[in-house]
Amino acid sequence: MNGSQFTSAFARAARTLTLASLAVLAACTSVTPTERPVSDVTALEQRARAAVDAGNFAAAADLFTQLAAASSGTTRVEYLLEAARSAADYGDTALARRRLGEARSGASAAQQQAIVVLGARLDLAEGRPQAALDALAALPAVLPEQAQRDAAAVRGQALFRTGRPVEAIRVLVEREVWLTDAESILANQRMIWDGFRASPTPAPAPAPTTGDVVVDGWLALAPLAGTSGADLRRSLLAWRQTYTTHPAAAGLLADLLAAQRSTAFPSQIALLLPLSSAQRAFALAIRDGFMAAHLRNPNNAGTTVRVYDTAQAGGAAAYLQAQLDGADFIVGPLSRGEVDQVVEQAGFVPTLALNYSTRDTSFLRSFYQFALAPEDEARAIAAAAIAAGARTAVAFVPSTQRGNEIRNNFQAAFEQAGGELLDWYPYEPALRDFSAPTAALLNVTRSRERHRRLAANLGVAVQFPEPRRREDVDMIFVFADEPGPARLLASQLRFYGAGDIPVYATALVFDAAAQVFNPGSAARNGDLNGFIFADTPALLTPDAAARDLYADVRSYWSQRPVDPRFYGMGFDAYGLIASLYASDGQSWTIRGMSGDLSLDEQGRVRRVLPLAQFRNGRPVALDVSIQPIDTRALTGRR
């Protein structure tokens, strides 16, 4: 960062009055020949704010000057301050000083402090860092929070330029405590890194120590500010091994490396999978789908893929080795536990984990997560049921933590869309007789109990019609990890006269392996006729790429008929790399084998799924046009 500029994040943060408050103040001024109507002032200010957001600071400075001419009192001063900031943003310090001089008349105490801070910023931009420090020294010890942040930014940079890096780091490390969003925190860390580069004296090696691990970590980074390319990458990785939990390890390192990317697609990809574990079959399917996508990529000549077995070295060790080997992008690991392990190292090399972490990853840059999560299926089911008119539901879920998570996820999505989950039954996963759970959830058990109590009270046998089920249920939600429970449940629903209630189930009620590897046996799902389920488009509405992939699966890997969804997951994982690597996590939506894929605010890949219904033992895709339910608060993992 040169002396005449601040980061855009700092420039935006310096603007203290909101549009609404300024409009109110403008409305309270008296009308003079130079003033504009309030509607004109509001429109002009919107143009000025838009110019700032677009980086057109020269236009913004002119527009804010016009606003000041149409205002009076502290509102006029605030517009002049905005004009001065905009002028400083594009390097016109002379204009900025003129606007500051005009702003002194009629400024409030807080505005006078803002004038001092901005004046110190101009001193810094004009190459007079000591003058900036002297100006800031005159401010009171206690300032409004925004003025405190702005003053600290100027003071930290001025200390760097006067050859006092330890003091500068302390000031900016303390400033980071006041910042609340990832963009501002990264901009503050960038300020320290740029301070090393702007320092008049080279950083000593080895770095001095102060006893403060955060400050010492920054001082250890200082000698690296003059390196680049492969040397910078190796040095940053070595630094991170020592300062694993340092604030800069999560954000700044990834940002520095991202700035050096010279290609739109990585030249070396690492694929981390548990190839020699109990999950071997799934890992091999993901690997084979991944490599199938790689081989289909017409531009793959410059890219190599290295596969690491996390079952041998462990997820964390394999992840570190992939970085040491020079991976530009890492895919994996697969298990939830290993994903949690690599989170501690993540943020350095762009990574697509193949599961959802249980930890907070919102602070990490370039760390993404992709899973065949049944939460996506639950959301699709909730949206489809609501679109079909359902407003009440009951649920069958396993009596496990996972079952509770999926039930909670379905309930949140269903009730967010206006439905109500009336009741649920947690069944034992090994259960083979669903008569009791079905009777209990449909209130048939209560009907029988009323019959017995009546007979006991009368002391005689009482003729009683067949027990009646509840009539307030619009749909039944079923979560199962295999087709067996759904088949058993289907027969009991028919037995208790509930065969007319729509049943929606998660994907694994469908034996997809039988359809792909032994198509002739796919019609054996007749006992599930009527069940509706959410599943991947590669299985329900396959396009040419999906048909080609599964043809290859049958040709080359028929000896290990694993769930074909994992082949599609591997294929999609490769397809996601281009979007994640080139756009650095910007929003997008792509059609994949596993669903319509998009990225949420947590860096998780979400899937919008089609639905199908079993008819004559076979799944038939449904033409259901639904709006996916908002997923921001609905998270999950498999």
C-alpha positions as CSV (number, residue, x, y, z in Angstrom):
1,M,0.0,0.0,0.0
2,N,1.6,3.4,-1.0
3,G,1.5,6.4,1.2
4,S,-1.4,8.1,-0.5
5,Q,-3.9,5.2,-0.1
6,F,-5.6,3.2,2.5
7,T,-7.4,-0.1,1.9
8,S,-11.0,0.2,0.7
9,A,-12.2,-1.4,3.8
10,F,-10.6,1.3,6.0
11,A,-11.9,4.0,3.7
12,R,-15.4,2.7,4.0
13,A,-15.1,2.3,7.7
14,A,-14.1,5.9,8.1
15,R,-17.5,7.1,7.1
16,T,-19.3,7.5,10.4
17,L,-22.8,8.9,9.6
18,T,-25.3,6.6,7.9
19,L,-27.4,7.7,4.9
20,A,-30.5,7.8,7.0
21,S,-29.1,10.1,9.7
22,L,-27.7,12.4,7.1
23,A,-31.0,12.6,5.4
24,V,-32.7,13.5,8.7
25,L,-30.2,16.2,9.4
26,A,-30.6,17.6,5.9
27,A,-34.3,17.7,6.4
28,C,-33.9,19.8,9.5
29,T,-31.9,22.7,7.9
30,S,-33.5,25.9,6.9
31,V,-34.1,26.6,3.2
32,T,-31.7,29.0,1.5
33,P,-31.2,29.9,-2.1
34,T,-28.2,27.5,-2.3
35,E,-30.0,24.5,-0.8
36,R,-31.7,21.7,-2.6
37,P,-35.0,19.9,-1.8
38,V,-34.6,17.0,0.5
39,S,-35.4,14.6,-2.3
40,D,-32.6,16.1,-4.4
41,V,-30.2,15.8,-1.5
42,T,-31.1,12.1,-1.0
43,A,-30.6,11.3,-4.6
44,L,-27.3,13.2,-4.8
45,E,-26.0,11.4,-1.7
46,Q,-27.0,8.0,-3.2
47,R,-24.9,8.9,-6.3
48,A,-22.0,9.9,-4.0
49,R,-22.2,6.6,-2.1
50,A,-22.4,4.6,-5.3
51,A,-19.3,6.4,-6.6
52,V,-17.4,5.5,-3.5
53,D,-18.5,1.8,-3.8
54,A,-17.4,1.8,-7.4
55,G,-14.0,3.3,-6.5
56,N,-14.7,6.5,-8.4
57,F,-13.3,8.8,-5.6
58,A,-12.9,11.9,-7.8
59,A,-16.6,11.9,-8.6
60,A,-17.4,11.2,-5.0
61,A,-15.4,14.1,-3.8
62,D,-17.2,16.4,-6.2
63,L,-20.6,15.1,-5.2
64,F,-20.0,15.4,-1.5
65,T,-18.8,19.0,-2.1
66,Q,-22.1,19.7,-3.8
67,L,-24.0,18.2,-0.9
68,A,-22.0,20.3,1.5
69,A,-23.0,23.4,-0.4
70,A,-26.6,22.5,-0.1
71,S,-26.4,21.8,3.7
72,S,-25.5,23.6,6.8
73,G,-24.3,23.0,10.4
74,T,-22.8,19.6,11.3
75,T,-24.4,18.0,8.2
76,R,-22.4,20.4,6.0
77,V,-19.2,19.5,8.0
78,E,-19.9,15.8,7.6
79,Y,-20.2,16.1,3.8
80,L,-17.0,18.1,3.7
81,L,-15.2,15.3,5.7
82,E,-16.5,12.8,3.2
83,A,-15.3,14.9,0.3
84,A,-11.8,15.1,2.0
85,R,-11.7,11.4,2.5
86,S,-12.6,10.7,-1.1
87,A,-10.0,13.2,-2.3
88,A,-7.4,11.5,-0.1
89,D,-8.5,8.1,-1.5
90,Y,-7.5,9.1,-5.0
91,G,-4.3,10.9,-3.9
92,D,-5.3,14.6,-4.2
93,T,-4.0,15.7,-0.8
94,A,-4.2,19.4,-1.7
95,L,-8.0,19.2,-2.3
96,A,-8.4,17.1,0.8
97,R,-6.7,19.8,2.9
98,R,-8.9,22.5,1.4
99,R,-12.0,20.5,2.4
100,L,-10.7,20.0,5.9
101,G,-10.0,23.7,6.2
102,E,-13.6,24.4,5.2
103,A,-14.9,21.8,7.6
104,R,-13.4,23.3,10.7
105,S,-16.0,26.0,10.9
106,G,-19.1,24.7,12.7
107,A,-17.6,21.3,13.5
108,S,-18.7,19.5,16.6
109,A,-16.1,18.1,19.1
110,A,-16.3,14.6,17.5
111,Q,-15.9,16.1,14.0
112,Q,-12.9,18.2,15.1
113,Q,-11.3,14.9,16.2
114,A,-12.1,13.3,12.9
115,I,-10.5,16.4,11.2
116,V,-7.3,15.8,13.2
117,V,-7.2,12.1,12.3
118,L,-7.8,12.8,8.6
119,G,-5.1,15.5,8.7
120,A,-2.7,13.0,10.2
121,R,-3.5,10.7,7.3
122,L,-2.7,13.4,4.8
123,D,0.6,14.0,6.6
124,L,1.4,10.3,6.2
125,A,0.4,10.4,2.5
126,E,2.7,13.4,2.0
127,G,5.7,11.5,3.4
128,R,5.7,13.1,6.9
129,P,5.0,10.2,9.3
130,Q,6.5,12.0,12.3
131,A,4.1,14.9,11.7
132,A,1.2,12.4,11.6
133,L,2.3,11.0,15.0
134,D,2.6,14.5,16.5
135,A,-0.9,15.4,15.4
136,L,-2.4,12.2,16.8
137,A,-0.6,12.8,20.1
138,A,-2.8,15.8,20.7
139,L,-6.0,13.8,20.7
140,P,-7.6,12.8,24.0
141,A,-7.0,9.3,25.2
142,V,-10.6,8.3,24.9
143,L,-12.2,8.6,21.5
144,P,-15.4,7.4,19.8
145,E,-14.9,3.8,18.6
146,Q,-14.7,4.8,14.9
147,A,-12.2,7.6,15.5
148,Q,-10.2,5.2,17.6
149,R,-10.0,2.7,14.8
150,D,-9.1,5.3,12.2
151,A,-6.4,6.9,14.5
152,A,-4.9,3.5,15.2
153,A,-4.6,2.8,11.5
154,V,-2.7,6.0,10.8
155,R,-0.6,5.6,13.9
156,G,0.4,2.1,13.1
157,Q,1.5,3.0,9.5
158,A,3.4,6.0,10.7
159,L,5.3,4.0,13.3
160,F,6.3,1.5,10.6
161,R,7.7,4.4,8.5
162,T,9.6,5.8,11.3
163,G,11.4,2.5,11.9
164,R,9.4,1.4,15.0
165,P,7.9,-1.9,13.9
166,V,7.3,-3.4,17.3
167,E,5.2,-0.4,18.4
168,A,3.4,-0.4,15.0
169,I,2.5,-4.1,15.4
170,R,1.2,-3.6,18.9
171,V,-1.0,-0.7,17.8
172,L,-2.5,-2.6,14.9
173,V,-2.9,-5.9,16.8
174,E,-4.9,-4.0,19.4
175,R,-6.9,-2.3,16.6
176,E,-7.9,-5.8,15.3
177,V,-9.8,-6.4,18.6
178,W,-12.2,-3.6,17.6
179,L,-12.9,-5.1,14.2
180,T,-15.9,-7.4,13.7
181,D,-16.0,-8.5,10.1
182,A,-13.5,-10.7,8.2
183,E,-12.9,-8.1,5.5
184,S,-11.8,-5.5,7.9
185,I,-9.6,-7.9,9.9
186,L,-7.9,-9.0,6.7
187,A,-7.4,-5.4,5.7
188,N,-5.8,-4.7,9.1
189,Q,-3.4,-7.7,8.7
190,R,-2.6,-6.5,5.2
191,M,-1.7,-3.1,6.8
192,I,0.9,-4.9,9.0
193,W,2.3,-6.8,6.0
194,D,2.5,-3.7,3.9
195,G,4.1,-1.9,6.8
196,F,7.0,-4.4,6.7
197,R,7.5,-3.6,3.0
198,A,7.3,0.1,3.6
199,S,9.7,0.1,6.5
200,P,12.9,2.2,5.9
201,T,15.1,-0.5,7.5
202,P,15.2,-4.2,6.6
203,A,13.8,-6.6,9.1
204,P,16.5,-8.4,11.2
205,A,17.0,-12.1,10.9
206,P,16.5,-13.9,13.2
207,A,13.5,-11.8,14.3
208,P,13.6,-10.3,17.8
209,T,11.3,-11.6,20.5
210,T,9.1,-9.7,22.9
211,G,7.4,-12.4,24.9
212,D,4.1,-11.7,23.2
213,V,3.4,-14.6,20.9
214,V,1.2,-12.6,18.5
215,V,3.7,-9.8,18.2
216,D,6.6,-12.3,17.9
217,G,4.7,-14.1,15.1
218,W,4.4,-10.9,13.2
219,L,8.1,-10.1,13.7
220,A,9.0,-13.6,12.4
221,L,6.9,-12.8,9.2
222,A,8.7,-9.5,8.6
223,P,11.8,-11.0,6.8
224,L,9.4,-12.7,4.3
225,A,7.9,-9.5,3.1
226,G,10.6,-9.2,0.4
227,T,10.3,-12.7,-1.0
228,S,7.9,-14.1,-3.6
229,G,7.0,-17.2,-5.6
230,A,8.0,-20.6,-4.4
231,D,10.3,-19.1,-1.8
232,L,7.5,-17.2,-0.2
233,R,5.2,-20.3,-0.2
234,R,7.8,-22.5,1.5
235,S,8.7,-19.8,4.0
236,L,5.0,-19.1,4.9
237,L,4.4,-22.8,5.4
238,A,7.4,-23.1,7.7
239,W,6.2,-20.1,9.6
240,R,2.8,-21.5,10.0
241,Q,4.2,-24.7,11.5
242,T,5.6,-22.6,14.3
243,Y,2.6,-20.1,14.7
244,T,-0.3,-22.5,14.0
245,T,-2.9,-20.4,16.0
246,H,-1.6,-17.0,15.0
247,P,-4.4,-14.6,13.7
248,A,-2.5,-14.2,10.3
249,A,-2.4,-18.0,9.8
250,A,-6.1,-18.2,8.8
251,G,-6.6,-15.2,6.5
252,L,-3.5,-13.3,5.5
253,L,-1.5,-16.3,4.3
254,A,-4.2,-17.5,1.9
255,D,-4.6,-13.9,0.7
256,L,-0.9,-13.5,0.0
257,L,-0.8,-16.8,-2.0
258,A,-4.0,-16.0,-3.9
259,A,-2.5,-12.8,-5.1
260,Q,0.3,-14.8,-6.7
261,R,-1.8,-17.2,-8.7
262,S,-0.9,-16.9,-12.3
263,T,-3.3,-19.5,-13.8
264,A,-7.1,-19.9,-13.8
265,F,-6.8,-23.6,-12.8
266,P,-4.4,-25.2,-10.4
267,S,-1.3,-27.0,-11.8
268,Q,-1.2,-29.5,-8.9
269,I,-4.2,-31.0,-7.1
270,A,-4.0,-33.2,-4.0
271,L,-6.8,-35.7,-3.4
272,L,-7.0,-36.9,0.2
273,L,-9.0,-40.1,0.8
274,P,-9.0,-43.1,3.3
275,L,-8.1,-45.7,0.6
276,S,-7.0,-48.4,3.0
277,S,-9.7,-48.0,5.6
278,A,-13.2,-49.4,6.2
279,Q,-14.4,-46.6,4.0
280,R,-12.3,-47.9,1.1
281,A,-15.2,-48.6,-1.2
282,F,-16.6,-45.1,-0.9
283,A,-13.1,-43.6,-1.2
284,L,-12.4,-45.5,-4.4
285,A,-15.7,-44.4,-5.9
286,I,-14.9,-40.8,-5.2
287,R,-11.4,-41.2,-6.6
288,D,-12.6,-42.9,-9.8
289,G,-15.3,-40.2,-10.3
290,F,-12.7,-37.5,-9.7
291,M,-10.3,-39.0,-12.2
292,A,-13.0,-39.5,-14.7
293,A,-13.8,-35.8,-14.6
294,H,-10.1,-35.0,-14.8
295,L,-9.6,-37.1,-17.9
296,R,-12.6,-35.5,-19.5
297,N,-11.2,-32.1,-19.0
298,P,-9.8,-30.9,-22.4
299,N,-7.4,-28.5,-20.6
300,N,-5.9,-31.0,-18.1
301,A,-2.4,-31.1,-19.8
302,G,-1.0,-28.6,-17.3
303,T,-2.5,-30.2,-14.2
304,T,-1.4,-33.2,-12.2
305,V,-3.4,-35.1,-9.5
306,R,-1.6,-36.7,-6.5
307,V,-3.6,-39.0,-4.3
308,Y,-2.8,-39.4,-0.6
309,D,-4.1,-42.2,1.6
310,T,-5.3,-40.6,4.9
311,A,-5.8,-44.0,6.5
312,Q,-2.0,-44.5,6.5
313,A,-0.7,-41.1,7.5
314,G,-3.7,-39.6,9.1
315,G,-5.7,-36.7,7.8
316,A,-3.7,-33.9,9.3
317,A,-0.3,-35.4,8.3
318,A,-1.5,-36.0,4.7
319,Y,-2.9,-32.5,4.5
320,L,0.4,-31.0,5.6
321,Q,2.4,-33.3,3.2
322,A,0.2,-32.1,0.3
323,Q,1.1,-28.5,1.1
324,L,4.8,-29.3,1.4
325,D,4.6,-31.1,-2.0
326,G,3.4,-27.9,-3.6
327,A,-0.4,-28.6,-4.0
328,D,-2.2,-25.6,-5.4
329,F,-5.6,-27.0,-4.4
330,I,-6.5,-29.8,-2.0
331,V,-9.6,-32.0,-2.2
332,G,-10.5,-33.9,1.0
333,P,-10.3,-35.4,3.5
334,L,-13.5,-37.4,3.6
335,S,-14.3,-38.3,7.3
336,R,-15.8,-35.7,9.5
337,G,-13.1,-36.2,12.2
338,E,-10.3,-35.6,9.7
339,V,-12.0,-32.5,8.4
340,D,-12.1,-31.2,11.9
341,Q,-8.4,-31.9,12.2
342,V,-7.3,-30.1,9.1
343,V,-9.4,-27.0,10.0
344,E,-6.4,-26.1,12.3
345,Q,-4.1,-26.0,9.2
346,A,-6.7,-24.7,6.7
347,G,-6.7,-21.3,5.0
348,F,-3.3,-21.6,3.4
349,V,-4.0,-23.6,0.3
350,P,-7.6,-23.5,-1.2
351,T,-9.3,-26.6,0.0
352,L,-12.6,-28.5,-0.7
353,A,-13.2,-30.8,2.2
354,L,-15.5,-33.8,1.4
355,N,-17.5,-33.4,4.6
356,Y,-18.8,-30.8,6.8
357,S,-16.8,-29.7,9.8
358,T,-18.3,-29.5,13.3
359,R,-16.2,-26.4,14.0
360,D,-16.7,-22.8,13.1
361,T,-15.0,-22.2,9.8
362,S,-16.5,-18.8,9.0
363,F,-13.2,-17.0,9.6
364,L,-11.3,-19.2,7.1
365,R,-10.6,-18.0,3.6
366,S,-10.5,-20.5,0.7
367,F,-11.8,-23.4,2.8
368,Y,-14.9,-25.0,1.3
369,Q,-17.0,-28.1,2.3
370,F,-19.0,-30.5,0.1
371,A,-21.0,-33.5,1.3
372,L,-23.8,-35.7,0.2
373,A,-25.7,-34.3,3.2
374,P,-29.2,-35.6,3.9
375,E,-29.9,-32.1,5.1
376,D,-30.1,-31.1,1.5
377,E,-32.7,-33.9,1.0
378,A,-34.7,-32.8,4.0
379,R,-34.9,-29.2,2.7
380,A,-35.9,-30.4,-0.8
381,I,-38.6,-32.6,0.8
382,A,-39.9,-29.8,3.0
383,A,-40.1,-27.4,0.1
384,A,-41.8,-30.0,-2.2
385,A,-44.4,-30.9,0.5
386,I,-45.3,-27.3,1.2
387,A,-45.6,-26.7,-2.6
388,A,-48.0,-29.7,-2.7
389,G,-50.2,-28.2,0.0
390,A,-49.0,-30.0,3.1
391,R,-49.1,-28.1,6.3
392,T,-48.8,-30.8,9.0
393,A,-46.3,-33.6,9.2
394,V,-45.1,-36.5,11.4
395,A,-41.7,-38.1,11.1
396,F,-39.9,-41.4,11.5
397,V,-36.2,-41.0,12.2
398,P,-33.5,-43.3,13.8
399,S,-33.0,-42.9,17.5
400,T,-29.5,-41.6,17.0
401,Q,-27.9,-38.2,17.2
402,R,-27.8,-38.2,13.4
403,G,-31.5,-38.9,13.3
404,N,-32.2,-36.1,15.7
405,E,-30.1,-33.7,13.5
406,I,-32.0,-34.6,10.4
407,R,-35.4,-34.4,12.1
408,N,-34.4,-30.9,13.5
409,N,-33.3,-29.9,10.0
410,F,-36.5,-31.0,8.4
411,Q,-38.6,-29.4,11.1
412,A,-36.7,-26.1,10.7
413,A,-37.2,-26.0,6.9
414,F,-40.8,-27.2,7.0
415,E,-41.9,-24.7,9.7
416,Q,-39.9,-21.9,8.2
417,A,-42.1,-22.4,5.1
418,G,-45.3,-22.4,7.1
419,G,-45.8,-26.1,8.1
420,E,-45.9,-27.7,11.5
421,L,-44.2,-31.0,12.6
422,L,-46.9,-32.5,14.9
423,D,-44.9,-35.5,16.2
424,W,-42.1,-37.9,15.5
425,Y,-41.0,-41.4,16.4
426,P,-37.4,-42.3,17.1
427,Y,-37.0,-45.9,15.9
428,E,-34.1,-48.3,16.7
429,P,-32.0,-48.7,13.5
430,A,-32.0,-52.5,13.9
431,L,-35.8,-52.7,14.3
432,R,-37.5,-55.2,12.0
433,D,-41.1,-54.8,13.2
434,F,-42.6,-51.4,12.7
435,S,-46.1,-52.2,13.9
436,A,-45.6,-50.6,17.3
437,P,-43.9,-47.4,16.0
438,T,-46.5,-46.9,13.3
439,A,-49.4,-47.5,15.6
440,A,-47.9,-45.0,18.2
441,L,-47.2,-42.3,15.7
442,L,-50.7,-42.6,14.0
443,N,-52.4,-42.6,17.4
444,V,-53.8,-46.1,16.8
445,T,-52.3,-47.1,20.2
446,R,-54.4,-44.4,21.9
447,S,-57.5,-45.6,20.2
448,R,-57.0,-49.1,21.5
449,E,-56.3,-47.8,25.0
450,R,-59.6,-45.9,25.0
451,H,-61.3,-49.2,24.0
452,R,-59.7,-51.1,26.9
453,R,-60.5,-48.4,29.4
454,L,-64.1,-48.3,28.4
455,A,-64.5,-52.1,28.6
456,A,-62.8,-52.1,32.1
457,N,-65.1,-49.4,33.4
458,L,-68.2,-51.1,32.2
459,G,-67.1,-54.6,33.3
460,V,-68.4,-56.2,30.1
461,A,-67.0,-56.9,26.6
462,V,-67.7,-54.0,24.3
463,Q,-67.9,-54.3,20.6
464,F,-65.6,-51.7,19.1
465,P,-64.9,-50.9,15.5
466,E,-61.4,-51.1,14.1
467,P,-59.0,-48.6,15.7
468,R,-58.9,-45.3,13.9
469,R,-55.7,-43.4,13.0
470,R,-55.3,-39.7,13.4
471,E,-56.7,-37.6,10.6
472,D,-54.6,-34.4,11.0
473,V,-51.5,-35.5,9.1
474,D,-50.8,-34.2,5.6
475,M,-47.5,-36.0,5.1
476,I,-45.0,-38.4,6.6
477,F,-41.2,-37.7,6.6
478,V,-38.9,-40.7,6.8
479,F,-35.2,-40.6,7.3
480,A,-33.4,-44.0,6.8
481,D,-29.8,-45.0,6.0
482,E,-31.0,-48.0,3.9
483,P,-34.1,-49.2,2.1
484,G,-35.1,-51.8,4.7
485,P,-36.8,-49.6,7.3
486,A,-38.8,-47.8,4.6
487,R,-40.1,-51.1,3.2
488,L,-41.1,-52.3,6.6
489,L,-42.8,-49.0,7.4
490,A,-44.7,-49.0,4.1
491,S,-46.4,-52.3,4.9
492,Q,-47.5,-51.0,8.3
493,L,-48.8,-47.8,6.9
494,R,-51.0,-49.7,4.5
495,F,-52.1,-52.0,7.4
496,Y,-53.2,-49.1,9.5
497,G,-55.1,-47.4,6.6
498,A,-52.6,-44.7,6.2
499,G,-51.5,-45.6,2.7
500,D,-53.2,-42.5,1.4
501,I,-50.9,-40.1,3.3
502,P,-48.0,-38.9,1.1
503,V,-44.7,-40.3,2.4
504,Y,-41.5,-38.4,1.6
505,A,-38.1,-40.1,2.3
506,T,-34.4,-39.3,2.1
507,A,-32.3,-40.7,-0.8
508,L,-31.0,-43.9,0.8
509,V,-34.4,-45.5,0.7
510,F,-33.5,-46.0,-3.0
511,D,-31.0,-48.8,-3.8
512,A,-29.1,-46.8,-6.4
513,A,-26.4,-49.4,-6.8
514,A,-28.9,-51.9,-8.0
515,Q,-30.1,-49.5,-10.7
516,V,-26.6,-48.7,-12.0
517,F,-24.9,-52.1,-11.7
518,N,-27.9,-54.4,-12.1
519,P,-30.6,-52.5,-13.9
520,G,-32.8,-55.6,-14.2
521,S,-33.3,-55.8,-10.5
522,A,-34.4,-52.2,-10.0
523,A,-38.0,-53.1,-10.2
524,R,-37.9,-54.9,-6.8
525,N,-39.0,-51.7,-5.0
526,G,-42.7,-52.4,-5.5
527,D,-43.3,-52.3,-1.8
528,L,-42.2,-48.7,-1.9
529,N,-44.7,-47.7,-4.5
530,G,-46.0,-44.2,-3.8
531,F,-43.0,-43.1,-1.7
532,I,-41.5,-39.8,-2.8
533,F,-37.8,-39.2,-2.3
534,A,-35.1,-36.6,-3.1
535,D,-32.0,-37.8,-4.8
536,T,-29.3,-36.7,-7.2
537,P,-30.0,-35.6,-10.8
538,A,-27.5,-38.1,-12.1
539,L,-29.8,-40.9,-10.9
540,L,-33.2,-39.3,-11.4
541,T,-32.8,-37.0,-14.4
542,P,-29.4,-38.1,-15.9
543,D,-27.9,-36.0,-18.7
544,A,-25.3,-37.3,-21.2
545,A,-22.4,-36.8,-18.8
546,A,-24.1,-38.8,-16.1
547,R,-25.0,-41.6,-18.5
548,D,-21.5,-41.7,-19.8
549,L,-20.1,-41.8,-16.3
550,Y,-22.3,-44.7,-15.1
551,A,-21.6,-46.5,-18.4
552,D,-17.9,-46.3,-17.5
553,V,-18.7,-47.4,-13.9
554,R,-20.4,-50.5,-15.2
555,S,-17.6,-51.2,-17.6
556,Y,-14.6,-50.8,-15.4
557,W,-15.7,-51.1,-11.8
558,S,-18.6,-53.6,-11.9
559,Q,-16.7,-55.9,-9.5
560,R,-17.3,-53.3,-6.6
561,P,-20.9,-52.1,-6.8
562,V,-20.7,-49.3,-4.3
563,D,-23.3,-46.5,-4.0
564,P,-23.0,-44.7,-7.3
565,R,-23.7,-41.3,-5.7
566,F,-20.1,-41.3,-4.6
567,Y,-18.8,-41.5,-8.2
568,G,-21.0,-38.5,-8.9
569,M,-19.6,-36.7,-5.8
570,G,-16.0,-37.3,-7.0
571,F,-17.0,-36.0,-10.5
572,D,-18.5,-32.9,-9.0
573,A,-15.6,-32.3,-6.6
574,Y,-13.3,-31.9,-9.6
575,G,-15.9,-29.7,-11.4
576,L,-16.1,-27.4,-8.4
577,I,-12.4,-26.7,-8.4
578,A,-12.5,-24.3,-11.3
579,S,-15.2,-22.2,-9.7
580,L,-13.6,-22.1,-6.3
581,Y,-10.0,-21.5,-7.5
582,A,-10.8,-18.8,-10.0
583,S,-13.5,-16.9,-8.2
584,D,-12.1,-17.2,-4.7
585,G,-15.4,-18.3,-3.4
586,Q,-17.6,-15.8,-5.2
587,S,-21.3,-16.8,-5.5
588,W,-22.2,-19.1,-8.4
589,T,-24.6,-21.9,-9.2
590,I,-23.7,-24.9,-11.4
591,R,-25.6,-28.1,-12.4
592,G,-23.7,-31.1,-11.1
593,M,-24.2,-34.8,-10.8
594,S,-25.1,-34.4,-7.1
595,G,-27.5,-31.5,-7.5
596,D,-27.7,-27.9,-8.5
597,L,-24.7,-26.7,-6.5
598,S,-24.2,-23.3,-4.9
599,L,-22.0,-21.8,-2.2
600,D,-23.4,-20.5,1.1
601,E,-22.0,-17.9,3.4
602,Q,-20.2,-20.5,5.5
603,G,-18.3,-21.9,2.5
604,R,-20.5,-25.0,2.3
605,V,-21.6,-26.3,-1.1
606,R,-25.4,-26.7,-1.0
607,R,-27.4,-29.0,-3.2
608,V,-30.9,-28.4,-4.7
609,L,-32.3,-31.8,-5.6
610,P,-35.0,-33.3,-7.8
611,L,-37.6,-35.6,-6.5
612,A,-39.0,-39.0,-7.8
613,Q,-41.8,-41.3,-6.8
614,F,-41.7,-45.1,-6.9
615,R,-44.2,-46.4,-9.5
616,N,-44.3,-50.1,-10.4
617,G,-41.1,-50.6,-8.4
618,R,-39.1,-48.0,-10.3
619,P,-38.3,-44.3,-9.6
620,V,-40.1,-41.9,-11.8
621,A,-38.8,-38.3,-11.8
622,L,-41.4,-35.7,-10.7
623,D,-41.8,-32.4,-12.5
624,V,-41.9,-30.3,-9.3
625,S,-41.2,-26.6,-9.7
626,I,-40.3,-25.3,-6.2
627,Q,-38.3,-22.5,-4.7
628,P,-35.6,-23.9,-2.4
629,I,-36.0,-22.9,1.2
630,D,-33.5,-20.4,2.5
631,T,-30.5,-22.4,3.8
632,R,-28.5,-19.8,5.7
633,A,-29.6,-21.1,9.1
634,L,-29.9,-24.7,8.1
635,T,-26.6,-26.6,8.2
636,G,-25.7,-30.2,8.4
637,R,-23.1,-32.9,7.7
638,R,-22.8,-36.5,6.8
